[in-house]
């Protein structure tokens, strides 16, 4: 007769292991909430600073993009003027 894949002892051991892990997870969550409460003001301060930095960086990128677009539009207008002068001159 072949050996069974799961025995009662193996199932009981797995159940005990599962319970142990669930207790550890519950304890870790409780510890995390204590840490979260302790460091909440510092976290809020850091998040506020990061939002400010992000907005500042985005506005700088927007300004640079605007300058590039303006530069290309001016070059395009100058080229169109030159082309129209050449076409109507000849």
N, C-alpha and C positions, 0 to 999 in steps of 0.2 A: 504494500500500500504506500502511495507517495506521501511525502511529508507535506503537511498543510502549509500554505503560504502565510496565513495569519493564524496565530494561536491566541487563545484568550489572554495569555500573559502579555503578548505583544500589544494587543488592543488596550489592555489596562495600562500598560506603560505609556502608550501614546496618549491616553486620556489624562494621565497624571502630568505628563510633559506639557500637554495643552493647557491644563489648569495652571501650572507653574508659570508658563509664558504669559498667560492672561493676567496673573497677579503682577508679574514684573512690568508688563505694559501699563497696567493701572497705576502702579507706583511711579513709573516714569512720567506718566501724564500728570500726576499730582505734583511731582517735583517740578515739572515744566511750568505748571501754573504758578507755582511760587516764584520761580525765576522770572516769569513773564511779568508778574506784579512788581517785582523788585526793579526790573530794568525797563519798565514801560515808559517812564519819563524820558530816559535817554534815547530809547528807540523812536519816540515821537519827535524828539529834537533832530535826530539824524534824518528821519524821513522828511521833515520840513526842509532841511538844508539840501537834501538830494533833489527835491522838487524844484527848489529855487535854482540850483545849478542846472538842472535839466532844462528849465525854461530859458535860462540865460544862454545856454549852449544852443538851443533851438533858435533863439532870436538871432544869435550871431550867424548861424548857418543860413537863416532866411535872408539876412542882410547881404551876405556874400553871394548868395544865389541871385538876389536882386541886382547887385552890382554887375555880375556876369551877364545877366539878361540885358541890362541897360547898355553895356558895352557892345554886345552883339547887335542890338537894335541900331545903335549909332553907326556901327560899321556897315550894316546893311543899308541904312538910309544913304550914307555917303556913297556906297557903291551904286545904288540906284540913281542917285543924282549924276554921277559920272557917266553911267550908261545912257541916261536920257540925254545928257549934253552931247555925247558922242553920236547918238542916233540922230538927233535933230540938227547937228552941225553938218553932217554929211548927207 
